[in-house]
Amino acid sequence: MYDYVIVGGGSAGAVLAARLSEDPQVTVCLVEAGPVDSAEQIHVPAAFAKLFRTRLDWDYDTHDEPHLNRRRLYLPRGRVLGGTSSINTQIYIRGNRADYDAWDQPGWSFEELLPYFKRSEDNERGADAFHGAGGPLAVSDGRAENPMSTAFVEAAVEAGYTANDDFNGATQDGFGAFQLNQRDGRRASTATAFLHPVLDRPNLTVETNLQVHRVLIEGGRAVGVTGHRLDELITLRAEREVILSAGTYNSPQLLQLSGIGPAALLGALGIPVVLDQPLVGQNLQDHVLIPLVYPHEHPISMLAAGTPENFQRFLAEGRGPLTSNGPEVGGFVRTDASLDAPDVEYLAAPVMFTDGGLGVPTAHAFTFGPSLLTPRSSGSVGLASEDPTAKPRIQHNYFADEADLDTAVAALRIALDIAGQKALSPYTGTPYLPPASTSDADLRAYALRVTHSIFHPTSTCAMGSVVDAELKVLGVEGLRVVDASVMPNVVRGNTNAPTIAIAEKAADLIRGLRAPADTARGGAAAA
């Protein structure tokens, strides 16, 4: 018996376990389906793609995407302590003030959430109105210093866009280098930042290699979870709360396996209905990437990162190509001047990045392209089987709304314009499988052919529909969801930092604490 049982040791769960166990009077059990994060490739930033489709990845795919020529897209999710923060590209982006204010949930405006971003943060640039220092989570400038990344920012400025050295500062618009969740050139996941320093707490238990199959509900209240480690059935009881931090795909799957979800689906699978909640698993949102790939002859891409010299520099200095997170630089743009905030993020990486991250680089290359930040299309997550080890049925419905495809065309035109600038010309002479032309029709066809997820799923257990503003599951006592699935809408940017902030706030909600005293005004990414 524990006071709190947290399911999922990832971007949210590790934070929650660390914060809740600060009180020595409560007992916390964190349950992770995967192993501890001891694999060396986790901690070498440039090796993140080598973790795809390994034992550390849930290795999901979409169902046939009806608006992408029936293609199935790869969806990596971390299955290891630290979750996806142990296998992602480490970009620290909060999103835009407008995102949180538009959620229209009490306590979740940007001004109310900013102190939680700052509480986590240990920014190497120091503290200011927008940033924190001294928190558990390292936020650092990149150390790879690839000349292609520098050239990309210069080309964007040549194309008429502003430079921006802090996307989490006064404004989000413009181009520059991303700050990263790294310390001394090594990955800073939520496991290394929040969990490892507190593993010796006697009131904190961490169970790994234990896949939870369902939440136990008695008399309308969650009282524990049950699952398997290999063939051993294990039940963990929760005196106060069960907290699902299993992620945007797995949290709704677990709710449905526990009888909380659409009654028609549960009934068809023979799962007893505890609560008919048709919105569990709905409203699935994500960002897509539409990459442009440019092979070239300059031996400076990540293809050359693993040389003995680079390896030694990584070990001795924590610098060089092995510290590359992939998309080292990028930018935020409004495809329509009338928009109140950016609707496209550009991501640029000094590597040949193909097949949704599963392609093996065969040449030195530079890859960049637009990611659509405010999709109108949405999908769903549902059970494919009553067997809890079966993967869920995921359908994102990318480009179901024609307006998303219009944005994609406008964003590709901007990308091609940047590619044609003088600063990038040494690296963009010969595109790899480019659009047939720059006509609307050919750019649309290109987008449908190469679009893939950039791995930012959210909103399947959204506040206001599945959970309330305190993240409690509506209609069930003693059960919360704390992860990216509670976002009413996906934010304008990478989702790891917002997920950590959600967990920070949730920890205070659970403990009955007030927000941190620092309520600095101004607001990052205000414009």
Sequence and secondary structure as in RCSB ss.txt:
>XXXX:A:sequence
MYDYVIVGGGSAGAVLAARLSEDPQVTVCLVEAGPVDSAEQIHVPAAFAKLFRTRLDWDYDTHDEPHLNRRRLYL
PRGRVLGGTSSINTQIYIRGNRADYDAWDQPGWSFEELLPYFKRSEDNERGADAFHGAGGPLAVSDGRAENPMST
AFVEAAVEAGYTANDDFNGATQDGFGAFQLNQRDGRRASTATAFLHPVLDRPNLTVETNLQVHRVLIEGGRAVGV
TGHRLDELITLRAEREVILSAGTYNSPQLLQLSGIGPAALLGALGIPVVLDQPLVGQNLQDHVLIPLVYPHEHPI
SMLAAGTPENFQRFLAEGRGPLTSNGPEVGGFVRTDASLDAPDVEYLAAPVMFTDGGLGVPTAHAFTFGPSLLTP
RSSGSVGLASEDPTAKPRIQHNYFADEADLDTAVAALRIALDIAGQKALSPYTGTPYLPPASTSDADLRAYALRV
THSIFHPTSTCAMGSVVDAELKVLGVEGLRVVDASVMPNVVRGNTNAPTIAIAEKAADLIRGLRAPADTARGGAA
AA
>XXXX:A:secstr
 EEEEEE  STTHHHHHHHHTTSTTS EEEE SS  S  HHHHSGGGGGGGTTSTTB  EE S  TTTTT   EE
  B STTGGGGTS  B     HHHHHHH  TT SHHHHHHHHHHHEEETT   SS   SSSEEEEE     HHHH
HHHHHHHHTT  B S TTSS   EEEE EESEETTEE  HIIIIIGGGTT TTEEEE S EEEEEEEETTEEEEE
EEEETTEEEEEEEEEEEEE SHHHHHHHHHHHTTEE HHHHHHTT   SEE TTTT SBB  EE  EEEE S S 
SGGGTTSHHHHHHHHHHS SGGG  S  EEEEE SSTT SS  EEEEEESS   GGGTS   S EEEEEEEESS 
   BEEE S SSTTS  EEE  TT SHHHHHHHHHHHHHHHHHHTSGGGTTT SS BS  S SSHHHHHHHHHHH
 EE S  B TT BTTTB TT BBTT BTEEE SGGG SS  SS SHHHHHHHHHHHHHHHHT    S   SS TT
  
